[in-house]
Amino acid sequence: MKNVTFILLCFTIINAAVAQNVYIKTFGNKSDKPVLFLHGGPGYNAAAFEATTAIPLSQKGYYVIVYDRRGEGRSVNVAPAAAFTFSQTFDDINTIIKNQDLKKVTLIGHSFGGVLTTLFTEKFPDKVEKLMLVSTPVVMQETFRTILDASRKLYEIKKDTTNLYYLGLISKMDTSSIEYSSYTFMHAMQNGFYTTKTPEEQARKLYIVFGKDSLAKYASQMTQQAPLGFMKNEHYTTLNLTGSIQNIKRKGIKIYAMYGKDDGLYSPQQVASAKELIGKNNVMYLENCSHNIFMDRQEQFISGIDGF
């Protein structure tokens, strides 16, 4: 029986194509449970998830679909004019579901991708089987405050007067502006808030392998048009998903979430609020894990999806 299973996995369907004018790639057997992954950003891509986690997840009995949003990542040049609106994004998701001949999908939204999957599920509940939020900001302004508060504490310990001065300037900005969010996220990156300081052995190996992968070149790439466009059209820096999540729950769709305890974008209080909102048993809070949960704790990420 083990030999038969191995043969089936070897013939796993792995297709790359440009569908509905965005980059899309699928993994697994189409008869398996469909899962659609939405990457973070705005302005990033699905390369890291595609290179590290799509195949292992498909081998657990899922038909995994990854794509780069219109105007982002590998869909920058292949897609016609990107409007950077929720409406156009939802149209693309619906087109993917239609072109893949699916009735419903489980949505996995990472970071900003979780914002989009939540809003899509609220608007198109009949298309969604389950909603999985991964390192997703429920209240965007709380994430900004968490980053700035944590950064300030670090700078005070280091007696870093220069960066404390810069934080003072940020505190005087319009908190809904793209400048405020951009400078805030800059300090998050500068202070290593996206990475765990205590990675497990599997994660260390996974990052080394990914670093040698041909897709690794996309990991540090960010398109500037996307954050500017979504800011202009949707004012995403002020989003609060609380009401949307409550509406989705009322419609009977199950919601689950995962956060890393080393993720500097979310305080323990924010995760506690997420548990209260989503359900204590529906939220995983993982040790030795930061923003990229699917790489920092891949086994737990996959088993969590399987278990949920």
C-alpha positions as a Python dict, from the first residue, in 0.01 Angstrom:
ca = {
    (1, 'M'): (0, 0, 0),
    (2, 'K'): (288, 238, 77),
    (3, 'N'): (428, 184, -273),
    (4, 'V'): (92, 271, -430),
    (5, 'T'): (72, 591, -224),
    (6, 'F'): (422, 688, -337),
    (7, 'I'): (330, 638, -700),
    (8, 'L'): (22, 856, -663),
    (9, 'L'): (224, 1137, -505),
    (10, 'C'): (479, 1119, -783),
    (11, 'F'): (201, 1187, -1032),
    (12, 'T'): (69, 1481, -832),
    (13, 'I'): (-57, 1745, -1072),
    (14, 'I'): (166, 2052, -1072),
    (15, 'N'): (53, 2297, -1338),
    (16, 'A'): (181, 2649, -1404),
    (17, 'A'): (-14, 2882, -1626),
    (18, 'V'): (-135, 3233, -1679),
    (19, 'A'): (-509, 3220, -1617),
    (20, 'Q'): (-745, 3519, -1631),
    (21, 'N'): (-430, 3726, -1683),
    (22, 'V'): (-265, 3652, -1347),
    (23, 'Y'): (11, 3410, -1253),
    (24, 'I'): (-139, 3091, -1111),
    (25, 'K'): (-2, 2750, -1021),
    (26, 'T'): (-178, 2442, -887),
    (27, 'F'): (-57, 2145, -684),
    (28, 'G'): (-226, 1812, -614),
    (29, 'N'): (-515, 1618, -754),
    (30, 'K'): (-815, 1822, -866),
    (31, 'S'): (-1048, 1573, -702),
    (32, 'D'): (-901, 1661, -359),
    (33, 'K'): (-1022, 1937, -126),
    (34, 'P'): (-952, 2273, -294),
    (35, 'V'): (-747, 2536, -111),
    (36, 'L'): (-668, 2884, -245),
    (37, 'F'): (-374, 3073, -94),
    (38, 'L'): (-363, 3455, -92),
    (39, 'H'): (-25, 3611, -23),
    (40, 'G'): (60, 3913, 189),
    (41, 'G'): (143, 4267, 95),
    (42, 'P'): (6, 4461, -70),
    (43, 'G'): (290, 4436, -319),
    (44, 'Y'): (437, 4093, -246),
    (45, 'N'): (380, 3747, -399),
    (46, 'A'): (316, 3380, -324),
    (47, 'A'): (668, 3256, -412),
    (48, 'A'): (772, 3154, -59),
    (49, 'F'): (455, 2956, 5),
    (50, 'E'): (471, 2804, -342),
    (51, 'A'): (832, 2692, -306),
    (52, 'T'): (811, 2555, 48),
    (53, 'T'): (460, 2455, 149),
    (54, 'A'): (230, 2403, -149),
    (55, 'I'): (354, 2051, -227),
    (56, 'P'): (361, 1921, 134),
    (57, 'L'): (9, 2057, 183),
    (58, 'S'): (-113, 1894, -140),
    (59, 'Q'): (31, 1562, -24),
    (60, 'K'): (-211, 1575, 269),
    (61, 'G'): (-504, 1550, 31),
    (62, 'Y'): (-554, 1908, -85),
    (63, 'Y'): (-574, 2064, -428),
    (64, 'V'): (-364, 2374, -365),
    (65, 'I'): (-395, 2687, -578),
    (66, 'V'): (-151, 2977, -546),
    (67, 'Y'): (-149, 3298, -746),
    (68, 'D'): (7, 3643, -750),
    (69, 'R'): (-253, 3918, -743),
    (70, 'R'): (-302, 4140, -1044),
    (71, 'G'): (-27, 4403, -1051),
    (72, 'E'): (180, 4222, -785),
    (73, 'G'): (467, 3972, -796),
    (74, 'R'): (474, 3769, -1114),
    (75, 'S'): (145, 3920, -1231),
    (76, 'V'): (295, 4265, -1282),
    (77, 'N'): (361, 4229, -1654),
    (78, 'V'): (117, 3956, -1757),
    (79, 'A'): (-202, 4119, -1628),
    (80, 'P'): (-375, 4415, -1789),
    (81, 'A'): (-420, 4734, -1593),
    (82, 'A'): (-449, 4662, -1221),
    (83, 'A'): (-706, 4880, -1048),
    (84, 'F'): (-588, 4779, -698),
    (85, 'T'): (-940, 4760, -567),
    (86, 'F'): (-1113, 4497, -357),
    (87, 'S'): (-1373, 4462, -633),
    (88, 'Q'): (-1117, 4369, -900),
    (89, 'T'): (-940, 4135, -658),
    (90, 'F'): (-1270, 3960, -584),
    (91, 'D'): (-1339, 3932, -957),
    (92, 'D'): (-1005, 3756, -1004),
    (93, 'I'): (-1072, 3517, -715),
    (94, 'N'): (-1415, 3434, -857),
    (95, 'T'): (-1258, 3379, -1199),
    (96, 'I'): (-1003, 3140, -1052),
    (97, 'I'): (-1280, 2945, -878),
    (98, 'K'): (-1483, 2936, -1200),
    (99, 'N'): (-1189, 2841, -1424),
    (100, 'Q'): (-1088, 2564, -1186),
    (101, 'D'): (-1447, 2434, -1204),
    (102, 'L'): (-1491, 2454, -827),
    (103, 'K'): (-1805, 2516, -626),
    (104, 'K'): (-1637, 2614, -300),
    (105, 'V'): (-1282, 2659, -172),
    (106, 'T'): (-1107, 2686, 160),
    (107, 'L'): (-930, 3022, 164),
    (108, 'I'): (-592, 3065, 333),
    (109, 'G'): (-502, 3431, 369),
    (110, 'H'): (-156, 3531, 486),
    (111, 'S'): (-115, 3878, 640),
    (112, 'F'): (-284, 4127, 400),
    (113, 'G'): (-408, 3824, 208),
    (114, 'G'): (-612, 3742, 519),
    (115, 'V'): (-775, 4084, 498),
    (116, 'L'): (-879, 4011, 140),
    (117, 'T'): (-1003, 3658, 213),
    (118, 'T'): (-1214, 3789, 501),
    (119, 'L'): (-1378, 4060, 292),
    (120, 'F'): (-1429, 3816, 2),
    (121, 'T'): (-1591, 3559, 231),
    (122, 'E'): (-1824, 3820, 374),
    (123, 'K'): (-1937, 3918, 24),
    (124, 'F'): (-1938, 3572, -137),
    (125, 'P'): (-2012, 3325, 146),
    (126, 'D'): (-2149, 3068, -100),
    (127, 'K'): (-1801, 3032, -254),
    (128, 'V'): (-1616, 2959, 71),
    (129, 'E'): (-1597, 2629, 259),
    (130, 'K'): (-1370, 2753, 541),
    (131, 'L'): (-1162, 3061, 613),
    (132, 'M'): (-808, 3033, 746),
    (133, 'L'): (-637, 3353, 863),
    (134, 'V'): (-258, 3338, 898),
    (135, 'S'): (-76, 3628, 1068),
    (136, 'T'): (-368, 3850, 972),
    (137, 'P'): (-430, 4198, 1121),
    (138, 'V'): (-787, 4214, 1248),
    (139, 'V'): (-756, 4583, 1341),
    (140, 'M'): (-486, 4744, 1128),
    (141, 'Q'): (-432, 5046, 1352),
    (142, 'E'): (-365, 4817, 1650),
    (143, 'T'): (-86, 4650, 1453),
    (144, 'F'): (76, 4986, 1387),
    (145, 'R'): (61, 5073, 1758),
    (146, 'T'): (207, 4734, 1852),
    (147, 'I'): (502, 4783, 1617),
    (148, 'L'): (573, 5135, 1735),
    (149, 'D'): (539, 5051, 2106),
    (150, 'A'): (771, 4750, 2074),
    (151, 'S'): (1020, 4951, 1869),
    (152, 'R'): (1021, 5230, 2124),
    (153, 'K'): (1099, 4987, 2406),
    (154, 'L'): (1392, 4844, 2209),
    (155, 'Y'): (1531, 5188, 2128),
    (156, 'E'): (1497, 5300, 2490),
    (157, 'I'): (1691, 4994, 2608),
    (158, 'K'): (1962, 5064, 2350),
    (159, 'K'): (1951, 5439, 2420),
    (160, 'D'): (1905, 5483, 2046),
    (161, 'T'): (1818, 5853, 2042),
    (162, 'T'): (1819, 5872, 1663),
    (163, 'N'): (1545, 5616, 1613),
    (164, 'L'): (1351, 5750, 1911),
    (165, 'Y'): (1355, 6086, 1734),
    (166, 'Y'): (1219, 5924, 1418),
    (167, 'L'): (944, 5753, 1617),
    (168, 'G'): (853, 6094, 1754),
    (169, 'L'): (809, 6221, 1399),
    (170, 'I'): (594, 5920, 1307),
    (171, 'S'): (372, 5982, 1610),
    (172, 'K'): (283, 6323, 1465),
    (173, 'M'): (176, 6183, 1128),
    (174, 'D'): (-177, 6111, 1011),
    (175, 'T'): (-220, 5752, 1129),
    (176, 'S'): (-434, 5669, 826),
    (177, 'S'): (-167, 5779, 577),
    (178, 'I'): (51, 5554, 363),
    (179, 'E'): (356, 5736, 500),
    (180, 'Y'): (262, 5641, 856),
    (181, 'S'): (214, 5274, 769),
    (182, 'S'): (526, 5260, 550),
    (183, 'Y'): (757, 5408, 814),
    (184, 'T'): (599, 5188, 1081),
    (185, 'F'): (657, 4870, 881),
    (186, 'M'): (1011, 4990, 810),
    (187, 'H'): (1083, 4982, 1184),
    (188, 'A'): (923, 4636, 1206),
    (189, 'M'): (1165, 4509, 942),
    (190, 'Q'): (1459, 4693, 1095),
    (191, 'N'): (1393, 4533, 1432),
    (192, 'G'): (1342, 4179, 1299),
    (193, 'F'): (974, 4160, 1390),
    (194, 'Y'): (903, 3933, 1093),
    (195, 'T'): (1148, 3663, 1197),
    (196, 'T'): (1182, 3441, 1501),
    (197, 'K'): (1502, 3461, 1704),
    (198, 'T'): (1461, 3097, 1809),
    (199, 'P'): (1389, 2903, 1488),
    (200, 'E'): (1346, 2529, 1512),
    (201, 'E'): (1580, 2299, 1321),
    (202, 'Q'): (1322, 2220, 1053),
    (203, 'A'): (1266, 2591, 991),
    (204, 'R'): (1639, 2661, 962),
    (205, 'K'): (1673, 2388, 702),
    (206, 'L'): (1366, 2507, 515),
    (207, 'Y'): (1498, 2864, 490),
    (208, 'I'): (1834, 2736, 364),
    (209, 'V'): (1667, 2522, 98),
    (210, 'F'): (1438, 2808, -5),
    (211, 'G'): (1736, 3042, -29),
    (212, 'K'): (1875, 2819, -305),
    (213, 'D'): (1542, 2788, -488),
    (214, 'S'): (1489, 2978, -812),
    (215, 'L'): (1181, 3141, -658),
    (216, 'A'): (1381, 3294, -372),
    (217, 'K'): (1459, 3602, -582),
    (218, 'Y'): (1097, 3707, -549),
    (219, 'A'): (1095, 3690, -169),
    (220, 'S'): (1245, 4035, -120),
    (221, 'Q'): (1069, 4199, -414),
    (222, 'M'): (787, 4443, -357),
    (223, 'T'): (591, 4642, -612),
    (224, 'Q'): (526, 5000, -501),
    (225, 'Q'): (212, 5048, -710),
    (226, 'A'): (8, 4800, -506),
    (227, 'P'): (25, 4964, -161),
    (228, 'L'): (-23, 5307, -316),
    (229, 'G'): (-317, 5185, -524),
    (230, 'F'): (-495, 4998, -244),
    (231, 'M'): (-436, 5296, -16),
    (232, 'K'): (-587, 5540, -263),
    (233, 'N'): (-886, 5322, -347),
    (234, 'E'): (-958, 5128, -28),
    (235, 'H'): (-784, 5311, 260),
    (236, 'Y'): (-671, 4974, 390),
    (237, 'T'): (-462, 5122, 672),
    (238, 'T'): (-779, 5192, 871),
    (239, 'L'): (-950, 4856, 820),
    (240, 'N'): (-1117, 4682, 1111),
    (241, 'L'): (-1230, 4327, 1030),
    (242, 'T'): (-1422, 4271, 1354),
    (243, 'G'): (-1765, 4331, 1202),
    (244, 'S'): (-1684, 4127, 891),
    (245, 'I'): (-1571, 3828, 1099),
    (246, 'Q'): (-1887, 3848, 1308),
    (247, 'N'): (-2098, 3854, 990),
    (248, 'I'): (-1914, 3551, 849),
    (249, 'K'): (-1970, 3356, 1170),
    (250, 'R'): (-2341, 3439, 1159),
    (251, 'K'): (-2351, 3291, 809),
    (252, 'G'): (-2223, 2962, 949),
    (253, 'I'): (-1879, 2964, 787),
    (254, 'K'): (-1601, 2834, 1009),
    (255, 'I'): (-1307, 3066, 1070),
    (256, 'Y'): (-966, 2966, 1203),
    (257, 'A'): (-650, 3165, 1268),
    (258, 'M'): (-281, 3114, 1336),
    (259, 'Y'): (-29, 3352, 1492),
    (260, 'G'): (334, 3322, 1595),
    (261, 'K'): (441, 3428, 1943),
    (262, 'D'): (754, 3593, 1798),
    (263, 'D'): (558, 3795, 1542),
    (264, 'G'): (626, 4157, 1634),
    (265, 'L'): (319, 4277, 1446),
    (266, 'Y'): (79, 4132, 1703),
    (267, 'S'): (80, 4165, 2078),
    (268, 'P'): (-50, 3891, 2308),
    (269, 'Q'): (-347, 4119, 2373),
    (270, 'Q'): (-430, 4128, 2002),
    (271, 'V'): (-417, 3750, 1980),
    (272, 'A'): (-634, 3723, 2292),
    (273, 'S'): (-889, 3951, 2124),
    (274, 'A'): (-875, 3733, 1812),
    (275, 'K'): (-947, 3426, 2025),
    (276, 'E'): (-1244, 3599, 2182),
    (277, 'L'): (-1373, 3703, 1840),
    (278, 'I'): (-1305, 3383, 1645),
    (279, 'G'): (-1319, 3127, 1924),
    (280, 'K'): (-1048, 3011, 2164),
    (281, 'N'): (-1029, 2663, 2013),
    (282, 'N'): (-1011, 2805, 1661),
    (283, 'V'): (-690, 3006, 1708),
    (284, 'M'): (-338, 2860, 1724),
    (285, 'Y'): (-64, 3063, 1894),
    (286, 'L'): (270, 2900, 1816),
    (287, 'E'): (606, 2911, 1993),
    (288, 'N'): (931, 2972, 1799),
    (289, 'C'): (731, 3126, 1520),
    (290, 'S'): (694, 3467, 1363),
    (291, 'H'): (512, 3604, 1059),
    (292, 'N'): (577, 3327, 804),
    (293, 'I'): (410, 3048, 998),
    (294, 'F'): (406, 2814, 698),
    (295, 'M'): (789, 2818, 708),
    (296, 'D'): (864, 2874, 1078),
    (297, 'R'): (638, 2588, 1189),
    (298, 'Q'): (544, 2409, 870),
    (299, 'E'): (436, 2080, 1027),
    (300, 'Q'): (210, 2259, 1275),
    (301, 'F'): (76, 2483, 999),
    (302, 'I'): (-23, 2187, 782),
    (303, 'S'): (-152, 1975, 1070),
    (304, 'G'): (-350, 2277, 1190),
    (305, 'I'): (-522, 2312, 855),
    (306, 'D'): (-582, 1939, 846),
    (307, 'G'): (-709, 1935, 1204),
    (308, 'F'): (-932, 2237, 1168),
}
